[in-house]
Amino acid sequence: MFEKVLIANRGEIALRIHRACREMGIQTVAVHSTADADAMHVRLADESVCIGPPPGRDSYLNIPAILSAATITGVDAIHPGVGFLSENADFAAMVEEHGFVFIGPSPEHIRLMGDKVAAKEAAVSLGIPVVPGSDGAITEDEEALQVAESVGFPILVKAAAGGGGRGMKVAGDRDGLIQALGMARSEAKAAFGNDAVYLERYLGGPRHIEIQILADGQGNAVHLGERDCSLQRRHQKLLEEAPSPALNESAREGIGKVATDAMLKFGYRSAGTLEFLYENGEFFFIEMNTRLQVEHPISEAITGIDIVREQIRIAAGSTLALSQEDIAFSGHAIECRINAEDPKTFMPSPGTITSHHVPGGLGVRVDSAIYGGYRIPPYYDSLIAKLIVHGRNRNECLMRLRRALEEYVVDGVKTTIPLHHELIGANDFINGDYDIHWLERFVDQTPEA
């Protein structure tokens, strides 16, 4: 097992990784920008190294600085967390070239799944169902029109090299498609440095279902059930739950087996997530995230398995200690992402936290690195906490979540806590009757306070 791990990230996920390491008897090294000198993971780590000024490109994306910090502190391995360099194949390769272990999958798997067109082709070869569309990147407008006529309108134009909704446009007819292609290519070029796009059938009201997997690259793989991540605004998730209220046991077992069989065939190593759109009883692969997910705690809640710990064990060369038969699913879990944002306009709200009280009690977990007096910097993602609640069933989970949100206090900045109050009180959500477009409609219909 490793003796010392460098955590190449910040915020709640850096603290989450630190905690897993400490419970395994592993020392930690925190890297940080000058804006994060007083961050909680920096305070708790065994060692810390400043790697640059506040902008991410000069610090948390500064590969030479991170590798230098790893060399100076003599670590065995580097955990990339989520975001930043977590799905950067070149970084993973450089980590290994410098004699450290990358706590994640191989650079080859990261690179393959980071290209949406190549990932879709790989999914087909692995027996994973995909959304009907183009066989690869579309280079000519006429080719796009031919695909659209075959698949049918409306059709979705998507960037091959990215995600998060950038470079993604919906076209309802031939003229709209030509316009959408130009706009999507421009956005993709600006966001990812790659203007390649491809086409997929546009699904009217699907759920966003993802399967959490663990695989050791040594012939063993398991899934930890599904997460329903359909509550999204502009393709950014706000609330997730596990299991999905839309799936029955047969569908759950079926897609879980597809995912694990595919990862065995793929030779995948580490934690990973296969993401699907689910509509009318059918699953369609959209992408694979070759890293830890922000919403991983709800899978931990219903299985009792520490996913970060398993990531570290696998990276150290251990085989999975679990078979699929060992994994028992228990109860229901929901995660609310608490962002430092105006709950109506979603504008970021950096500033100093003047008062902070987290909820507690049975089945309540808060993953956060903030504290009273902490100043939320304006340079990074606005996620400041994750409230995770577990109950014996979905109704108990909802009641516990309502109580936990009532207890949660973050003063000094605006947060999305009031929006979560509204969401969990909506009849559609209570009934589990929502899709990936529901939250946009809900926000548009909610009157201003």
C-alpha positions in Angstrom: 0.0 0.0 0.0 1.1 3.6 -0.6 2.7 5.5 2.2 2.1 9.0 0.9 -0.5 10.4 -1.7 -0.6 13.8 -3.3 -4.1 15.2 -3.8 -4.2 17.2 -7.0 -7.4 19.0 -6.3 -9.2 21.3 -4.0 -12.5 21.8 -2.0 -14.7 19.1 -0.7 -13.3 16.4 -3.0 -9.8 17.0 -1.8 -11.0 16.7 1.8 -12.9 13.5 0.9 -9.8 11.9 -0.5 -7.7 13.0 2.5 -10.2 11.3 4.8 -10.0 8.0 2.9 -6.2 8.1 2.9 -6.0 8.8 6.7 -8.4 5.9 7.4 -6.0 3.7 5.4 -2.9 5.0 7.3 -1.7 6.9 4.3 -0.1 10.4 4.6 -1.4 13.1 2.4 0.1 16.1 0.6 -2.2 19.0 -0.3 -1.3 21.2 -3.2 -3.0 24.6 -3.4 -3.2 28.0 -5.0 -2.5 31.2 -3.1 -6.3 31.7 -2.9 -6.6 28.3 -1.0 -3.9 28.7 1.6 -6.5 28.5 4.4 -8.5 25.7 2.8 -9.6 22.9 5.1 -7.8 20.1 3.2 -4.6 22.2 3.4 -5.0 22.6 7.1 -5.5 18.8 7.7 -3.0 17.4 5.3 0.4 16.1 6.6 2.2 18.4 4.1 1.1 21.2 1.7 2.7 22.9 -1.3 1.6 26.1 -2.9 1.6 25.5 -6.7 0.7 28.9 -8.1 -1.7 31.9 -8.2 -5.5 31.6 -8.1 -6.4 31.0 -11.7 -6.8 27.3 -12.3 -4.5 27.3 -15.4 -1.7 28.6 -13.2 -2.2 26.2 -10.3 -4.5 23.2 -10.4 -4.0 22.8 -14.1 -0.2 23.5 -13.8 1.2 20.0 -14.5 4.9 20.9 -14.0 4.1 22.5 -10.6 2.1 19.5 -9.5 4.8 17.0 -10.5 7.5 19.1 -8.9 5.4 19.1 -5.6 5.2 15.3 -5.9 8.9 15.0 -6.3 9.8 17.4 -3.5 7.5 15.6 -1.0 8.4 12.1 -2.1 4.9 10.8 -2.7 4.1 7.3 -4.1 0.9 8.3 -6.0 -1.2 11.2 -7.1 -5.0 11.3 -6.9 -6.6 13.7 -9.4 -10.0 14.0 -7.7 -12.7 15.3 -10.0 -12.5 18.1 -12.6 -9.2 19.9 -13.4 -6.8 17.1 -14.5 -8.8 14.1 -13.5 -9.6 13.1 -17.2 -6.4 14.5 -18.8 -4.7 11.5 -20.4 -1.5 13.4 -20.9 -1.3 14.2 -17.2 -1.9 10.6 -16.3 0.9 9.5 -18.6 3.3 12.1 -17.2 2.5 11.0 -13.7 3.5 7.5 -14.6 6.6 8.6 -16.6 7.8 10.5 -13.5 7.6 7.3 -11.4 4.4 8.0 -9.5 1.2 5.9 -9.6 -1.8 7.6 -11.1 -4.9 6.8 -9.0 -7.2 6.2 -11.8 -7.5 4.3 -15.1 -4.8 4.0 -17.8 -4.0 7.0 -19.9 -5.2 5.0 -23.0 -8.6 4.5 -21.5 -8.9 8.1 -20.4 -8.0 9.3 -23.9 -10.4 6.9 -25.6 -13.4 7.8 -23.5 -12.6 11.5 -23.6 -13.3 11.5 -27.3 -17.1 11.3 -27.6 -17.0 9.8 -31.1 -14.3 7.2 -30.2 -16.2 6.4 -27.0 -19.4 5.7 -28.9 -17.5 3.4 -31.3 -15.9 1.7 -28.3 -19.3 1.3 -26.7 -20.7 -0.5 -29.8 -17.7 -2.9 -29.8 -18.2 -3.6 -26.1 -21.9 -4.4 -26.5 -23.3 -1.3 -24.9 -26.5 0.2 -26.6 -26.0 3.7 -28.1 -28.2 6.4 -29.4 -28.8 6.1 -33.1 -26.8 8.7 -35.0 -23.7 9.3 -37.1 -20.9 6.7 -37.1 -18.3 9.3 -36.4 -17.5 13.0 -36.7 -19.4 14.9 -39.3 -17.2 17.0 -41.6 -19.7 18.0 -44.3 -23.1 19.6 -44.1 -24.5 17.3 -46.8 -23.3 14.3 -44.8 -25.1 15.7 -41.7 -28.3 16.1 -43.7 -28.2 12.5 -44.9 -27.7 11.2 -41.3 -30.6 13.4 -40.1 -32.9 12.1 -42.8 -32.0 8.5 -41.7 -32.3 9.1 -38.0 -35.1 11.6 -38.1 -35.7 15.1 -36.7 -35.3 16.6 -34.1 -31.6 15.7 -34.0 -28.8 16.7 -31.6 -25.5 18.1 -32.6 -22.8 17.4 -30.0 -19.1 18.3 -29.6 -16.8 15.2 -30.0 -14.2 16.5 -27.5 -16.3 17.9 -24.6 -19.3 17.9 -22.4 -21.2 20.1 -19.9 -23.6 21.2 -22.7 -21.0 23.2 -24.6 -21.1 22.5 -28.3 -24.5 20.9 -28.0 -27.4 22.1 -30.2 -30.9 20.8 -31.2 -32.1 21.1 -34.7 -35.7 20.6 -35.8 -35.4 20.7 -39.5 -32.8 20.9 -42.4 -32.3 24.7 -42.2 -32.0 24.5 -38.4 -29.4 21.7 -38.7 -27.1 23.8 -40.9 -27.3 26.6 -38.4 -26.8 24.3 -35.4 -23.7 22.7 -37.0 -22.0 26.1 -37.4 -22.9 27.2 -33.8 -21.8 23.9 -32.3 -18.5 23.8 -34.2 -17.7 27.4 -33.0 -18.5 26.6 -29.4 -16.6 23.4 -29.5 -13.5 25.1 -31.0 -13.6 27.8 -28.3 -14.2 25.5 -25.4 -12.1 22.4 -26.3 -9.8 23.5 -29.1 -11.5 20.9 -31.3 -14.5 21.7 -33.6 -15.4 18.1 -34.4 -19.1 17.3 -33.9 -21.3 14.3 -34.4 -25.1 13.7 -34.5 -27.5 11.7 -32.3 -31.2 11.2 -32.2 -32.8 13.8 -29.9 -34.7 12.1 -27.1 -37.8 14.0 -26.0 -38.0 13.2 -22.3 -35.4 10.8 -21.1 -33.9 10.1 -17.7 -30.2 10.5 -17.1 -29.1 7.2 -15.5 -25.6 6.3 -14.7 -24.0 3.1 -13.5 -21.1 3.2 -11.0 -18.6 0.5 -11.6 -15.4 -0.7 -10.0 -12.9 -2.8 -11.9 -9.3 -3.9 -11.1 -8.0 -4.7 -14.6 -7.3 -8.2 -13.4 -10.5 -9.9 -14.5 -12.8 -8.5 -11.8 -15.6 -5.9 -12.1 -18.7 -5.0 -10.1 -21.4 -2.4 -10.4 -22.8 -0.4 -7.4 -26.2 0.2 -8.9 -27.5 3.2 -10.7 -27.9 6.9 -9.9 -30.6 9.1 -11.3 -29.1 12.4 -12.3 -32.0 13.8 -14.3 -32.4 17.0 -12.3 -30.1 19.2 -14.4 -30.0 22.8 -15.4 -28.0 23.6 -18.6 -26.6 20.1 -18.4 -25.3 20.7 -14.9 -26.5 18.3 -12.2 -28.2 19.7 -9.1 -29.7 16.8 -7.3 -29.1 13.0 -7.7 -30.7 9.9 -6.1 -30.1 6.2 -5.9 -31.7 4.0 -6.8 -33.7 5.6 -9.6 -37.5 5.8 -9.1 -37.8 5.0 -12.8 -36.2 1.6 -12.8 -37.4 -1.8 -11.7 -35.2 -4.6 -10.5 -35.1 -6.3 -13.9 -33.9 -3.1 -15.7 -31.4 -2.5 -12.9 -29.9 -5.9 -13.1 -29.9 -5.9 -16.9 -28.0 -2.6 -17.4 -25.7 -3.4 -14.5 -24.6 -6.6 -16.2 -24.1 -4.8 -19.5 -21.8 -2.3 -17.7 -19.7 -4.9 -15.8 -19.4 -7.2 -18.8 -18.2 -4.3 -20.9 -15.6 -3.2 -18.4 -14.2 -6.7 -18.2 -13.9 -6.8 -21.9 -12.4 -3.3 -21.9 -9.8 -4.3 -19.3 -10.7 -1.2 -17.3 -9.0 -0.4 -14.0 -10.3 1.9 -11.3 -13.7 3.5 -10.5 -15.7 4.7 -13.5 -19.2 5.7 -14.5 -21.2 4.7 -17.6 -23.8 7.3 -18.4 -27.0 6.6 -20.2 -30.2 8.2 -21.4 -33.2 6.1 -20.5 -36.5 6.4 -22.3 -39.4 4.0 -23.0 -37.6 1.1 -21.4 -34.4 1.6 -23.5 -30.9 2.6 -22.4 -28.6 4.6 -24.7 -25.0 5.2 -23.8 -23.9 8.8 -23.9 -20.4 8.8 -22.3 -18.1 7.3 -19.7 -16.5 9.3 -16.9 -13.1 7.7 -16.2 -12.9 9.3 -12.7 -14.6 9.7 -9.4 -18.0 11.4 -9.7 -19.2 14.3 -7.6 -22.3 12.2 -6.7 -20.4 9.1 -5.6 -21.6 9.3 -2.0 -25.1 8.2 -2.7 -23.8 4.9 -4.2 -21.7 4.6 -1.0 -24.8 5.2 1.1 -26.8 2.4 -0.5 -24.0 -0.1 -0.6 -21.8 0.7 2.3 -18.7 0.6 0.0 -16.0 3.4 0.2 -15.4 4.1 -3.5 -12.3 6.2 -2.9 -10.8 3.6 -0.7 -11.4 1.0 -3.5 -9.8 3.4 -6.1 -6.7 3.6 -3.9 -6.5 -0.2 -3.3 -6.9 -0.9 -7.0 -4.2 1.6 -8.0 -1.9 0.0 -5.5 -2.3 -3.3 -7.3 -4.9 -5.1 -5.2 -7.6 -7.1 -6.7 -11.3 -6.4 -5.9 -12.2 -8.0 -2.6 -15.9 -8.0 -3.7 -17.9 -10.0 -6.1 -21.3 -8.8 -7.4 -23.0 -11.3 -5.0 -21.3 -9.5 -2.1 -23.0 -6.2 -2.9 -26.3 -5.6 -1.1 -28.4 -2.6 -1.9 -30.1 -1.0 1.1 -32.6 1.9 1.2 -32.5 5.1 -0.7 -30.1 8.1 -0.9 -30.3 11.6 -2.3 -27.6 14.2 -2.7 -28.2 17.9 -2.9 -25.4 20.0 -4.4 -25.1 23.1 -2.4 -23.7 25.9 -4.6 -22.7 29.4 -3.7 -25.1 30.8 -6.2 -28.2 32.9 -6.3 -31.0 30.3 -6.1 -33.1 32.3 -8.7 -30.5 33.6 -11.2 -27.8 31.0 -10.5 -25.2 33.8 -10.6 -22.1 32.9 -8.5 -22.0 34.3 -5.0 -18.4 34.3 -3.6 -17.7 35.9 -0.3 -17.1 35.3 3.4 -19.2 32.8 5.3 -20.3 34.5 8.5 -22.2 31.6 10.0 -22.2 27.9 9.3 -24.1 25.0 10.8 -24.4 21.6 9.2 -27.3 19.2 9.8 -26.7 15.9 11.6 -28.5 12.9 12.8 -29.1 9.4 11.6 -28.5 9.0 7.8 -27.2 12.5 7.2 -23.8 13.2 5.7 -22.3 16.5 4.6 -19.2 16.6 2.4 -17.9 20.1 2.5 -14.6 22.0 3.1 -16.2 25.3 4.2 -16.3 26.7 7.7 -17.3 29.9 9.5 -15.1 32.7 8.5 -14.0 30.9 5.3 -13.8 33.1 2.2 -15.2 31.4 -0.9 -12.9 32.5 -3.8 -14.4 33.7 -7.1 -12.0 31.6 -9.2 -13.4 28.1 -9.1 -16.6 26.0 -9.4 -19.4 27.3 -7.1 -20.0 23.9 -5.4 -19.3 24.4 -1.7 -21.0 21.3 -0.1 -22.9 18.1 -0.7 -25.8 17.1 1.5 -26.3 13.3 1.4 -29.3 11.7 3.1 -30.0 8.0 3.4 -33.3 6.3 4.5 -34.8 2.9 4.6 -37.0 3.8 1.6 -37.5 6.9 -0.6 -40.3 8.4 1.5 -38.2 8.2 4.7 -35.2 9.7 2.7 -37.4 12.6 1.5 -38.6 13.4 5.0 -35.1 13.2 6.4 -33.8 15.4 3.6 -36.5 18.0 4.3 -35.5 18.1 8.0 -31.8 18.3 7.1 -32.3 21.2 4.8 -34.2 23.1 7.5 -31.2 22.7 9.8 -28.6 23.7 7.2 -27.3 27.3 7.7 -24.8 29.0 5.5 -24.9 32.8 6.0 -22.8 35.5 4.3 -23.3 34.2 0.8 -26.3 33.2 -1.3 -26.7 29.4 -1.8 -29.0 27.0 -3.6 -30.4 25.7 -0.3 -33.8 27.5 -0.8 -34.1 26.0 -4.3 -33.6 22.5 -2.9 -36.4 23.2 -0.4 -38.7 24.0 -3.4 -37.5 21.1 -5.4 -38.2 18.4 -2.8 -41.7 19.9 -2.2 -42.8 19.7 -5.8 -45.3 17.0 -6.5 -43.5 15.7 -9.6 -40.4 15.2 -7.6 -42.2 13.6 -4.7 -43.8 11.2 -7.2 -40.5 10.5 -9.0 -42.0 11.8 -12.2 -39.4 13.9 -13.8 -36.9 13.9 -16.8 -33.8 15.8 -17.8 -35.9 18.8 -19.0 -38.1 19.0 -15.8 -35.8 21.3 -13.8 -35.5 23.9 -16.5 -39.3 24.1 -16.7 -39.6 24.2 -12.9 -37.2 27.1 -12.5 -38.9 29.0 -15.3 -42.3 28.6 -13.7 -41.1 29.4 -10.1 -42.2 33.0 -9.3 -39.6 35.5 -8.1 -39.4 35.9 -4.3 
